[in-house]
């Protein structure tokens, strides 16, 4: 511990500031990295309430993750610059630019990741032309609702269905979707 005290006393004031920032923010950065590998979310990743008119903020520059990244890179760049013999002013300028670049890089990466995510919303119109399997019997000439399993938007869905065919469509029979009725019922045919 005496070696630490001697080392600390030998530092210039600017290096003491940089080291005081570097140690805790590097620990936060490592903790954040470890938690992300295990799927844990930080408070700024929690989902917001779903609102139809809310499209979110497309590019978030000031987030907890970005600030941790800024201070981590800022402090280590500052330490490297001072140790390399740069003046305090140049060291602060270079470390600030490096921190801002890190924030921009992180914000850009998170923006691109959200843009590349798949939209899990089922668009029932995509079912038209698809062939599926009758799950529950569909009575002929729209006499009653049945169910059909069909792949829509990348997933197999079990949806309500009717038919205009003269014969009943039985369980296990193949049926092709020809139209959507009332925005949520498939009109299917065995032909």
C-alpha positions in Angstrom: 0.0 0.0 0.0 3.0 2.3 0.6 4.0 1.8 -3.0 0.6 3.0 -4.1 0.9 6.1 -1.9 4.3 6.9 -3.4 3.0 6.4 -6.9 0.0 8.5 -6.3 2.0 11.4 -4.8 4.3 11.4 -7.8 1.5 12.0 -10.2 0.7 15.4 -11.6 -2.7 16.9 -10.8 -4.0 16.2 -14.4 -2.9 12.5 -14.1 -4.7 12.2 -10.8 -7.9 13.5 -12.4 -7.5 11.1 -15.4 -6.7 8.1 -13.1 -9.6 9.0 -10.8 -11.9 8.8 -13.8 -10.3 5.8 -15.5 -10.5 3.3 -12.6 -14.3 3.5 -11.8 -15.4 4.0 -15.4 -13.3 1.1 -16.6 -14.9 -1.1 -14.0 -18.4 0.1 -15.0 -17.4 -0.6 -18.7 -16.2 -4.1 -17.9 -19.3 -4.8 -15.8 -21.5 -3.5 -18.6 -19.7 -5.7 -21.1 -20.1 -8.8 -18.9 -23.8 -8.1 -18.3 -24.4 -7.7 -22.0 -22.9 -11.1 -22.8 -25.3 -12.6 -20.3 -28.3 -10.7 -21.7 -28.8 -8.4 -18.8 -30.2 -5.0 -19.6 -29.3 -1.7 -18.2 -32.0 0.8 -17.2 -31.8 2.7 -20.5 -32.6 -0.5 -22.4 -35.9 -1.1 -20.7 -38.8 -1.0 -23.1 -41.1 2.0 -23.1 -44.8 1.9 -23.1 -46.2 1.0 -26.5 -47.8 4.1 -28.1 -49.1 4.0 -31.7 -47.7 7.4 -32.6 -44.4 6.8 -30.8 -41.6 6.0 -33.2 -38.8 6.4 -30.6 -35.6 8.4 -30.9 -33.8 7.1 -34.0 -30.2 8.1 -32.8 -29.5 8.3 -29.1 -26.2 10.1 -28.4 -26.6 10.7 -24.6 -27.2 7.3 -23.0 -25.7 5.7 -19.9 -23.7 3.2 -22.0 -22.4 6.1 -24.2 -21.4 8.2 -21.2 -19.5 5.2 -19.7 -17.8 4.7 -23.0 -16.9 8.4 -23.2 -15.3 8.6 -19.8 -13.5 5.3 -20.2 -11.9 6.3 -23.5 -11.4 10.0 -22.4 -9.5 9.0 -19.3 -7.3 6.4 -20.8 -6.5 8.6 -23.8 -5.7 11.4 -21.4 -3.3 9.2 -19.4 -1.6 8.0 -22.6 -1.2 11.6 -23.9 0.2 13.0 -20.7 2.6 10.0 -20.4 3.7 10.6 -24.0 4.7 14.1 -23.1 1.8 16.2 -24.6 0.8 19.4 -22.7 -2.2 19.4 -20.5 -4.3 21.4 -23.0 -3.4 19.1 -25.9 -4.1 16.0 -23.7 -7.5 17.3 -22.7 -8.4 18.2 -26.3 -7.3 14.8 -27.7 -8.9 12.8 -25.0 -12.2 14.8 -25.4 -12.2 14.1 -29.1 -11.5 10.4 -28.5 -14.3 10.2 -26.0 -16.7 11.9 -28.4 -15.7 9.6 -31.2 -16.4 6.7 -28.9 -19.8 8.0 -28.0 -20.6 8.5 -31.7 -19.4 5.1 -32.6 -21.4 3.4 -29.9 -24.5 5.5 -30.7 -24.1 4.6 -34.4 -23.7 0.9 -33.7 -26.8 0.8 -31.5 -28.7 2.8 -34.1 -27.7 0.3 -36.8 -28.6 -2.7 -34.6 -32.1 -1.3 -34.0 -32.6 -0.7 -37.7 -31.5 -4.2 -38.6 -33.9 -5.9 -36.2 -36.7 -7.9 -37.7 -40.3 -6.5 -37.4 -42.3 -9.3 -35.7 -45.6 -7.8 -36.7 -47.8 -10.1 -38.6 -49.2 -8.7 -41.8 -52.1 -10.8 -42.6 -52.1 -9.6 -46.2 -48.9 -11.6 -46.6 -50.9 -14.8 -46.2 -52.6 -14.4 -49.7 -51.3 -17.0 -52.0 -49.8 -19.1 -49.2 -50.7 -22.8 -48.8 -51.5 -24.1 -45.4 -53.0 -27.1 -43.6 -56.6 -27.1 -42.3 -56.4 -27.3 -38.5 -60.1 -27.3 -37.7 -62.7 -28.3 -40.2 -64.0 -25.5 -42.4 -67.6 -25.9 -43.5 -68.5 -25.4 -47.2 -70.0 -22.2 -48.6 -69.0 -20.0 -45.5 -71.3 -21.9 -43.2 -68.9 -21.7 -40.2 -65.4 -20.6 -39.3 -62.6 -23.1 -39.2 -58.9 -22.7 -38.7 -55.9 -23.1 -40.9 -52.2 -23.2 -40.2 -50.3 -21.1 -42.6 -46.8 -19.4 -42.7 -47.2 -15.6 -42.4 -44.4 -13.1 -41.8 -41.9 -15.9 -41.2 -43.9 -17.9 -38.6 -46.6 -20.5 -38.8 -49.9 -19.1 -37.5 -53.2 -20.7 -36.8 -55.8 -18.3 -38.1 -59.6 -18.3 -38.6 -60.7 -19.3 -42.1 -63.8 -19.8 -44.3 -64.2 -21.2 -47.8 -66.5 -20.7 -50.8 -65.9 -24.2 -51.9 -68.9 -26.5 -52.3 -67.2 -29.2 -50.2 -66.1 -29.0 -46.5 -62.4 -28.8 -45.9 -61.3 -31.4 -43.4 -58.5 -31.4 -40.9 -55.1 -32.1 -42.5 -56.3 -31.1 -46.0 -54.2 -28.5 -47.8 -55.8 -25.1 -48.5 -54.6 -22.0 -50.4 -55.4 -18.5 -49.1 -57.2 -16.5 -51.8 -58.5 -13.4 -49.9 -58.8 -11.7 -46.5 -62.3 -11.1 -45.2 -62.9 -8.4 -42.6 -59.2 -7.8 -42.1 -58.8 -11.0 -40.0 -60.4 -14.0 -41.6 -58.7 -16.0 -44.4 -60.8 -17.1 -47.4 -59.3 -20.4 -48.5 -59.8 -23.0 -51.3 -58.7 -26.5 -51.8 -58.3 -25.9 -55.6 
